[in-house]
């Protein structure tokens, strides 16, 4: 059987790649379904400006594959998918009509894809999408219930993973005086920064929104760095929490850190970059393992399985999964990123 990438190197035997347009609202969207082997393909939708439509499709392909692996590693009975809505220009906000059109697009897939909040979206966005389809999660919920804004849950899981990485890579039993350079201080990175500051970590922050980075730095008595310099900063831990594909051959060569642990999706630009980190002796926390807190929250909401206590109990197991990956990496000599992929593929039946 001849396998085709359809001109997209990141096409990974996806079950479906759906392109939607709605002339009335101006919607242009991609929904990529990577796998439904474990259940409906769950993954958020992001609203973002891309240089061209091919890059939007590539992002959806990469992100949906990551969601398959993330949901499997988190023990959720859900597959992996991702939605991307194209913004006409940087800084655009999505309209109600576009959200409604996207909801109809989701509904047309009959439950094979379940959407939720991602970059450029909000709880309010999900409420509008939910007027058009029931295949949506991350909606406002009563106190103590699973669901709602996934950001704080993602941040909490990343925080637990950063502490596990500090212990593994630095031998640190506490975060006091551990220097963490955080790239991106939005919902996840900002939440992470506050949790680490509470523990006495020394922080350097960077964000494309310079005012946001400065304000948080004042709040937490942190330092500020430029976004194009933060990865190469000399720090104990570098924590990417913005967009993906930032760990490249060039940026890895410039790293001055012992640990990479952050919440951004698809941090490695290529598979080979995981081996480059390992060759430099840098401990890497595979992104879809450490950042699973948000999908655990909205996934259990959609499935109706458990409350906030169950969500937090599952998030608390993120460090255990990271240790499993690192232990196998040490035994086999394979990069942690490859080990995580191997485990995830086995779980979704693609070993």
NORBELVEN-V31405 format. One record per helix or strand. SS is the DSSP state (hx for helix, st for strand). FROM is the first residue (numbers start at 0). LEN is the number of residues. Records with the same first field share a line. If there is no record, write none. Layout:
SS = FROM-LEN, FROM-LEN
//
This chain:
st = 15-7, 26-9, 40-2, 44-4, 78-8, 112-3, 116-1, 135-1, 144-1, 178-5, 201-5, 222-2, 233-1, 236-4, 246-1, 255-1, 258-2, 267-1, 282-2, 306-1
hx = 52-21, 95-13, 122-7, 150-20, 186-12, 209-11, 229-3, 248-5, 271-8, 286-4, 292-11, 307-8, 317-15, 335-12
//
